[in-house]
């Protein structure tokens, strides 16, 4: 009999991707979706919707395509009823980093996250070159074992390679290193910087620059700056550009930004990020405590 994969949040963007990819394999899918409209769409496609508890008890793998802020809460609900030698797969490191994922040694607990297609890298087709999320274009995965059997962890990686296919390489890190990658590097720094870039474009437009000119100038200069910084372009910045970078860094980049990689600061940041979603707070002892959504 084929092994079963429960997909929590099967009607969401990531859940639907997982359903589509795994439906092509030998897996028996157990779909969970709490949003009735999304559940109705899945039923119309011929899928049966299972309750959370039923799917958790039956699954060999439980793939959590749920919002980051509820991972700890949901993990606390499903882990006690999961069968021995099963595998819980989470897509974000925040809950594990804050200690919100319960211990249960007989269940393998792992984190996986796609790197998304990299810039300045050739893809095989025009469709792949327009794929920024992954699924058509190749991408890498990052994964970490929280606890459990290494052999089951390997099986979980193979499952995730199918979910996020095509996959070029799988990188293995510790749960703490995962939190350094996301949210610290990828969201708190990189996504904030990208948003700042867009805001600077809008400010130029607000001050009278024609939007088409601003967008063209931003698109080209963002690309060449990234290419130089990351080594795709071997020519350096001009002397004036280097002085401009130094001036901007000195006046507009917080010199304390590296503190986000300090475990104490990162834990506080993650707790605040999750609390914004209304589902988590950080207790005085530093452990994440899930609270009911209003």
C-alpha positions as a Python dict, from the first residue, in 0.01 Angstrom:
ca = {
    (1, 'X'): (0, 0, 0),
    (2, 'X'): (131, 349, -87),
    (3, 'X'): (243, 572, 196),
    (4, 'X'): (5, 852, 287),
    (5, 'X'): (79, 1223, 287),
    (6, 'X'): (-146, 1460, 478),
    (7, 'X'): (-139, 1816, 343),
    (8, 'X'): (-258, 2074, 593),
    (9, 'X'): (-382, 2391, 426),
    (10, 'X'): (-433, 2201, 101),
    (11, 'X'): (-642, 2479, -53),
    (12, 'X'): (-382, 2754, -12),
    (13, 'X'): (-116, 2855, -262),
    (14, 'X'): (153, 2621, -129),
    (15, 'X'): (-97, 2347, -48),
    (16, 'X'): (-233, 2345, -402),
    (17, 'X'): (120, 2321, -541),
    (18, 'X'): (189, 2023, -316),
    (19, 'X'): (-137, 1854, -417),
    (20, 'X'): (-58, 1903, -786),
    (21, 'X'): (296, 1767, -759),
    (22, 'X'): (224, 1474, -527),
    (23, 'X'): (-85, 1365, -720),
    (24, 'X'): (160, 1258, -993),
    (25, 'X'): (341, 1016, -759),
    (26, 'X'): (260, 699, -568),
    (27, 'X'): (128, 882, -261),
    (28, 'X'): (-214, 850, -103),
    (29, 'X'): (-318, 1208, -27),
    (30, 'X'): (-510, 1314, 284),
    (31, 'X'): (-620, 1674, 236),
    (32, 'X'): (-708, 1912, 521),
    (33, 'X'): (-854, 2257, 461),
    (34, 'X'): (-1039, 2464, 723),
    (35, 'X'): (-1156, 2734, 480),
    (36, 'X'): (-1488, 2606, 353),
    (37, 'X'): (-1469, 2786, 19),
    (38, 'X'): (-1125, 2642, -53),
    (39, 'X'): (-1241, 2301, 67),
    (40, 'X'): (-1538, 2318, -172),
    (41, 'X'): (-1300, 2390, -460),
    (42, 'X'): (-1092, 2084, -370),
    (43, 'X'): (-1403, 1866, -347),
    (44, 'X'): (-1512, 1991, -689),
    (45, 'X'): (-1177, 1864, -820),
    (46, 'X'): (-1257, 1518, -683),
    (47, 'X'): (-1064, 1534, -355),
    (48, 'X'): (-1191, 1420, -19),
    (49, 'X'): (-1134, 1652, 277),
    (50, 'X'): (-1025, 1496, 606),
    (51, 'X'): (-1035, 1636, 957),
    (52, 'X'): (-705, 1744, 1109),
    (53, 'X'): (-707, 1473, 1375),
    (54, 'X'): (-803, 1198, 1132),
    (55, 'X'): (-532, 1292, 884),
    (56, 'X'): (-269, 1326, 1158),
    (57, 'X'): (-342, 979, 1295),
    (58, 'X'): (-327, 817, 952),
    (59, 'X'): (-43, 1002, 776),
    (60, 'X'): (306, 869, 716),
    (61, 'X'): (408, 1225, 629),
    (62, 'X'): (232, 1541, 743),
    (63, 'X'): (313, 1842, 521),
    (64, 'X'): (221, 2170, 692),
    (65, 'X'): (128, 2424, 423),
    (66, 'X'): (-8, 2661, 688),
    (67, 'X'): (78, 3021, 783),
    (68, 'X'): (409, 3056, 967),
    (69, 'X'): (241, 3205, 1273),
    (70, 'X'): (30, 2896, 1343),
    (71, 'X'): (296, 2628, 1288),
    (72, 'X'): (373, 2593, 1658),
    (73, 'X'): (5, 2577, 1753),
    (74, 'X'): (-83, 2321, 1487),
    (75, 'X'): (228, 2112, 1557),
    (76, 'X'): (117, 2093, 1919),
    (77, 'X'): (-219, 1956, 1807),
    (78, 'X'): (-100, 1695, 1559),
    (79, 'X'): (224, 1560, 1709),
    (80, 'X'): (58, 1379, 2003),
    (81, 'X'): (-165, 1176, 1769),
    (82, 'X'): (79, 1105, 1485),
    (83, 'X'): (181, 743, 1454),
    (84, 'X'): (536, 627, 1537),
    (85, 'X'): (788, 650, 1251),
    (86, 'X'): (586, 919, 1076),
    (87, 'X'): (734, 1252, 968),
    (88, 'X'): (619, 1609, 1033),
    (89, 'X'): (736, 1857, 766),
    (90, 'X'): (732, 2229, 843),
    (91, 'X'): (802, 2506, 593),
    (92, 'X'): (941, 2764, 834),
    (93, 'X'): (1199, 2762, 1114),
    (94, 'X'): (1049, 3023, 1346),
    (95, 'X'): (842, 2792, 1567),
    (96, 'X'): (1122, 2538, 1603),
    (97, 'X'): (1376, 2813, 1681),
    (98, 'X'): (1159, 2938, 1965),
    (99, 'X'): (1100, 2589, 2102),
    (100, 'X'): (733, 2577, 2008),
    (101, 'X'): (750, 2234, 1839),
    (102, 'X'): (691, 1964, 2102),
    (103, 'X'): (939, 1682, 2155),
    (104, 'X'): (829, 1340, 2037),
    (105, 'X'): (1130, 1126, 1949),
    (106, 'X'): (934, 856, 1765),
    (107, 'X'): (810, 1113, 1513),
    (108, 'X'): (1067, 1273, 1282),
    (109, 'X'): (1037, 1652, 1275),
    (110, 'X'): (1199, 1848, 995),
    (111, 'X'): (1202, 2188, 827),
    (112, 'X'): (1223, 2247, 453),
    (113, 'X'): (1204, 2564, 249),
    (114, 'X'): (1261, 2636, -120),
    (115, 'X'): (1540, 2876, -214),
    (116, 'X'): (1334, 2989, -518),
    (117, 'X'): (1495, 3020, -862),
    (118, 'X'): (1824, 3214, -838),
    (119, 'X'): (1901, 3530, -1028),
    (120, 'X'): (2176, 3546, -1294),
    (121, 'X'): (2131, 3174, -1367),
    (122, 'X'): (2026, 3018, -1695),
    (123, 'X'): (1698, 2827, -1706),
    (124, 'X'): (1599, 2589, -1984),
    (125, 'X'): (1282, 2748, -2123),
    (126, 'X'): (1109, 3089, -2146),
    (127, 'X'): (846, 2961, -1898),
    (128, 'X'): (1122, 2871, -1650),
    (129, 'X'): (1288, 3210, -1693),
    (130, 'X'): (957, 3376, -1596),
    (131, 'X'): (912, 3150, -1292),
    (132, 'X'): (1019, 3340, -980),
    (133, 'X'): (866, 3106, -722),
    (134, 'X'): (979, 2764, -842),
    (135, 'X'): (801, 2459, -976),
    (136, 'X'): (887, 2522, -1340),
    (137, 'X'): (1237, 2664, -1299),
    (138, 'X'): (1493, 2465, -1104),
    (139, 'X'): (1575, 2571, -752),
    (140, 'X'): (1759, 2446, -443),
    (141, 'X'): (1609, 2341, -109),
    (142, 'X'): (1732, 2405, 243),
    (143, 'X'): (1637, 2153, 510),
    (144, 'X'): (1703, 2082, 877),
    (145, 'X'): (1637, 1789, 1108),
    (146, 'X'): (1480, 1894, 1438),
    (147, 'X'): (1462, 1544, 1581),
    (148, 'X'): (1381, 1184, 1497),
    (149, 'X'): (1522, 916, 1270),
    (150, 'X'): (1785, 1022, 1013),
    (151, 'X'): (1655, 759, 767),
    (152, 'X'): (1302, 901, 789),
    (153, 'X'): (1450, 1247, 742),
    (154, 'X'): (1604, 1124, 414),
    (155, 'X'): (1262, 995, 307),
    (156, 'X'): (1110, 1332, 393),
    (157, 'X'): (1370, 1508, 181),
    (158, 'X'): (1284, 1286, -116),
    (159, 'X'): (916, 1374, -73),
    (160, 'X'): (996, 1745, -60),
    (161, 'X'): (1210, 1719, -372),
    (162, 'X'): (897, 1603, -553),
    (163, 'X'): (685, 1885, -404),
    (164, 'X'): (935, 2154, -511),
    (165, 'X'): (1061, 1990, -831),
    (166, 'X'): (1270, 2051, -1027),
    (167, 'X'): (1532, 2063, -751),
    (168, 'X'): (1903, 2099, -823),
    (169, 'X'): (2057, 2055, -478),
    (170, 'X'): (1949, 2007, -116),
    (171, 'X'): (2144, 2201, 149),
    (172, 'X'): (2136, 2083, 510),
    (173, 'X'): (2163, 2323, 801),
    (174, 'X'): (2082, 2327, 1171),
    (175, 'X'): (1749, 2472, 1294),
    (176, 'X'): (1938, 2776, 1428),
    (177, 'X'): (2112, 2830, 1093),
    (178, 'X'): (1771, 2803, 926),
    (179, 'X'): (1647, 3094, 1137),
    (180, 'X'): (1954, 3293, 1033),
    (181, 'X'): (1851, 3237, 670),
    (182, 'X'): (1481, 3310, 730),
    (183, 'X'): (1354, 3532, 872),
    (184, 'X'): (1685, 3707, 957),
    (185, 'X'): (1857, 3726, 618),
    (186, 'X'): (1581, 3667, 362),
    (187, 'X'): (1296, 3866, 516),
    (188, 'X'): (1420, 4108, 780),
    (189, 'X'): (1715, 4222, 566),
    (190, 'X'): (1665, 4125, 200),
    (191, 'X'): (1288, 4171, 166),
    (192, 'X'): (1308, 4495, 365),
    (193, 'X'): (1583, 4621, 132),
    (194, 'X'): (1374, 4529, -175),
    (195, 'X'): (1076, 4714, -28),
    (196, 'X'): (1301, 5015, 40),
    (197, 'X'): (1408, 5010, -325),
    (198, 'X'): (1044, 5022, -436),
    (199, 'X'): (971, 5304, -193),
    (200, 'X'): (1262, 5505, -333),
    (201, 'X'): (1116, 5464, -683),
    (202, 'X'): (776, 5587, -560),
    (203, 'X'): (942, 5885, -390),
    (204, 'X'): (1114, 5982, -717),
    (205, 'X'): (778, 5961, -897),
    (206, 'X'): (611, 6165, -621),
    (207, 'X'): (872, 6435, -680),
    (208, 'X'): (792, 6459, -1049),
    (209, 'X'): (1003, 6195, -1228),
    (210, 'X'): (791, 6026, -1499),
    (211, 'X'): (700, 5676, -1378),
    (212, 'X'): (821, 5506, -1697),
    (213, 'X'): (1161, 5672, -1663),
    (214, 'X'): (1187, 5585, -1293),
    (215, 'X'): (1088, 5222, -1349),
    (216, 'X'): (1334, 5179, -1638),
    (217, 'X'): (1615, 5339, -1441),
    (218, 'X'): (1543, 5130, -1131),
    (219, 'X'): (1515, 4801, -1325),
    (220, 'X'): (1849, 4842, -1499),
    (221, 'X'): (2042, 4986, -1206),
    (222, 'X'): (1908, 4728, -961),
    (223, 'X'): (2020, 4451, -1194),
    (224, 'X'): (2371, 4585, -1253),
    (225, 'X'): (2420, 4663, -883),
    (226, 'X'): (2320, 4309, -785),
    (227, 'X'): (2536, 4164, -1062),
    (228, 'X'): (2844, 4355, -942),
    (229, 'X'): (2786, 4283, -572),
    (230, 'X'): (2725, 3910, -626),
    (231, 'X'): (3001, 3862, -882),
    (232, 'X'): (2800, 3799, -1199),
    (233, 'X'): (2950, 4117, -1347),
    (234, 'X'): (3327, 4142, -1310),
    (235, 'X'): (3353, 4518, -1370),
    (236, 'X'): (3353, 4708, -1039),
    (237, 'X'): (3144, 5007, -938),
    (238, 'X'): (3287, 5339, -1052),
    (239, 'X'): (3482, 5542, -797),
    (240, 'X'): (3192, 5785, -763),
    (241, 'X'): (2943, 5501, -719),
    (242, 'X'): (3161, 5348, -447),
    (243, 'X'): (3167, 5681, -264),
    (244, 'X'): (2789, 5708, -304),
    (245, 'X'): (2745, 5358, -159),
    (246, 'X'): (2967, 5446, 135),
    (247, 'X'): (2774, 5770, 194),
    (248, 'X'): (2436, 5597, 176),
    (249, 'X'): (2549, 5318, 407),
    (250, 'X'): (2693, 5564, 658),
    (251, 'X'): (2384, 5786, 667),
    (252, 'X'): (2090, 5554, 599),
    (253, 'X'): (2182, 5199, 705),
    (254, 'X'): (2148, 5127, 1075),
    (255, 'X'): (2501, 5029, 1187),
    (256, 'X'): (2347, 4781, 1433),
    (257, 'X'): (2181, 4571, 1161),
    (258, 'X'): (2404, 4266, 1223),
    (259, 'X'): (2247, 4228, 1566),
    (260, 'X'): (1956, 4047, 1401),
    (261, 'X'): (2187, 3743, 1390),
    (262, 'X'): (2225, 3753, 1768),
    (263, 'X'): (2007, 3470, 1906),
    (264, 'X'): (1850, 3692, 2173),
    (265, 'X'): (1760, 3966, 1924),
    (266, 'X'): (1639, 3716, 1665),
    (267, 'X'): (1414, 3543, 1918),
    (268, 'X'): (1257, 3877, 2012),
    (269, 'X'): (1211, 3966, 1646),
    (270, 'X'): (1048, 3632, 1562),
    (271, 'X'): (817, 3659, 1861),
    (272, 'X'): (707, 4006, 1749),
    (273, 'X'): (662, 3891, 1389),
    (274, 'X'): (439, 3604, 1499),
    (275, 'X'): (247, 3822, 1743),
    (276, 'X'): (157, 4056, 1457),
    (277, 'X'): (-41, 3763, 1317),
    (278, 'X'): (-229, 3742, 1646),
    (279, 'X'): (-128, 3386, 1724),
    (280, 'X'): (185, 3386, 1937),
    (281, 'X'): (358, 3561, 2225),
    (282, 'X'): (697, 3521, 2387),
    (283, 'X'): (685, 3427, 2753),
    (284, 'X'): (936, 3559, 3005),
    (285, 'X'): (1122, 3229, 2990),
    (286, 'X'): (1173, 3264, 2615),
    (287, 'X'): (936, 2987, 2505),
    (288, 'X'): (669, 3045, 2244),
    (289, 'X'): (316, 3013, 2373),
    (290, 'X'): (38, 2974, 2119),
    (291, 'X'): (-282, 3165, 2191),
    (292, 'X'): (-621, 3128, 2034),
    (293, 'X'): (-705, 3346, 1740),
    (294, 'X'): (-983, 3593, 1808),
}
